[in-house]
Amino acid sequence: MTRTSSRAHGAALLGAAALLALTGCTSYVSRGIDNDGKAAELVWPGADRQQTWQTEGSFPNRDNLRAISPGATKDQLYALIGRPHFDEGMAAVREWDYVFHFPSGGAVTSCRYKVIFDTNYKARGFHWNPAICAELVKKG
């Protein structure tokens, strides 16, 4: 093997190893996410199980939440509601999770919000836990 072909072979092996490493770092919290961004089973990450970026959650702008629609890009979501609060992976991440708080009736209601992306990384699925939280967004 020549020195040039040895370098090329080494670079190819290194590239393959890096790709495998990134693939190993990719994770989905929910199960059975199809190409269209639908999950067979929603799974909500817990602070004890996933690294959180923002453990305390946030108080989102309700108008910004109402502006989110199917087809939104990750950049558009980032501009409207910020980065996801959990670390779902490093590459090929197809779901983002948030913890939002809403003042209501003199108390604060905490809600989980999940966005699931299709294979083109366009937002397709929007889920609230508990489901009543969707009504809090509409009221505000």
C-alpha positions in Angstrom: 0.0 0.0 0.0 1.4 3.4 -0.9 1.6 6.2 1.7 -1.2 8.1 0.0 -3.5 5.2 -0.2 -2.7 4.3 3.4 -3.7 7.9 4.5 -6.9 7.7 2.4 -7.7 4.3 4.0 -7.0 5.7 7.5 -9.2 8.8 6.8 -12.0 6.6 5.5 -11.8 4.4 8.7 -11.8 7.5 10.9 -14.8 8.9 9.1 -16.7 5.7 9.4 -15.9 5.6 13.2 -17.0 9.2 13.6 -20.3 8.4 11.8 -20.9 5.4 14.0 -20.1 7.4 17.1 -22.6 10.1 16.1 -25.2 7.5 15.4 -24.7 6.0 18.8 -25.2 9.4 20.4 -28.5 9.9 18.6 -31.5 9.0 20.6 -35.2 9.3 20.5 -37.1 9.6 23.7 -40.4 8.5 22.2 -40.7 5.1 20.5 -41.6 4.3 16.9 -41.2 7.7 15.3 -42.1 7.3 11.6 -40.9 9.4 8.6 -43.8 11.7 8.9 -43.1 12.6 12.5 -45.7 10.4 14.3 -44.7 8.4 17.3 -46.2 5.0 18.1 -45.6 5.8 21.8 -44.9 9.2 23.4 -42.3 9.1 26.1 -41.7 12.1 28.3 -38.1 12.5 29.5 -37.5 12.9 33.2 -34.8 15.1 34.8 -33.4 12.0 36.5 -33.1 10.2 33.1 -32.0 12.8 30.6 -29.7 15.7 30.9 -31.6 18.9 31.1 -30.5 22.2 29.7 -33.0 24.3 31.7 -34.1 22.3 34.8 -36.5 25.0 36.0 -38.5 25.3 32.8 -39.7 28.6 31.5 -42.8 30.9 31.2 -43.4 31.0 27.4 -45.0 33.7 25.4 -48.4 32.3 24.5 -48.7 34.2 21.3 -45.4 32.6 20.2 -46.8 29.1 21.1 -49.9 29.8 19.0 -47.7 30.8 16.1 -46.2 27.4 15.8 -47.6 25.3 13.0 -46.8 22.1 11.1 -43.7 22.6 8.9 -41.9 24.9 11.3 -38.1 24.5 11.2 -35.9 24.0 14.2 -34.6 27.6 13.7 -38.2 29.0 13.8 -39.0 27.0 16.9 -35.8 28.3 18.5 -36.8 31.9 17.8 -40.4 31.4 19.1 -39.9 29.3 22.2 -36.1 28.8 22.7 -34.0 25.7 22.6 -35.4 22.5 24.0 -35.0 22.0 27.7 -33.7 18.4 27.4 -30.8 16.9 25.6 -32.3 14.2 23.4 -29.0 13.6 21.4 -26.3 15.1 19.4 -27.2 14.3 15.8 -30.4 13.5 13.9 -32.6 14.6 16.8 -36.2 14.3 15.8 -38.0 15.5 19.0 -37.6 18.4 21.4 -39.1 18.5 24.9 -39.9 21.5 27.0 -41.2 22.3 30.5 -43.5 25.4 30.4 -45.2 27.1 33.3 -48.5 29.1 32.9 -50.0 31.4 35.5 -53.7 30.5 35.9 -56.2 31.3 38.7 -53.6 32.6 41.1 -51.5 29.5 40.7 -48.9 28.2 38.3 -49.5 25.1 36.1 -46.5 23.2 34.9 -46.8 21.5 31.5 -44.6 19.3 29.3 -44.5 20.2 25.6 -43.1 17.9 22.9 -42.4 18.6 19.2 -41.7 15.7 16.9 -40.0 16.3 13.5 -40.3 14.4 10.2 -37.2 13.1 8.4 -36.7 16.6 6.8 -36.6 18.1 10.4 -39.9 19.9 9.9 -42.1 20.0 13.0 -45.1 17.7 12.6 -46.3 16.5 16.0 -47.2 18.8 18.9 -48.1 17.2 22.2 -49.0 18.4 25.7 -48.8 16.6 29.0 -51.2 16.9 30.6 -53.5 17.5 27.6 -55.3 20.3 29.4 -52.3 22.5 28.9 -53.3 23.1 25.3 -56.3 25.0 26.7 -54.1 27.2 28.8 -52.3 28.3 25.6 -55.6 29.2 23.9 -56.9 31.2 26.9 -53.9 33.5 27.3 
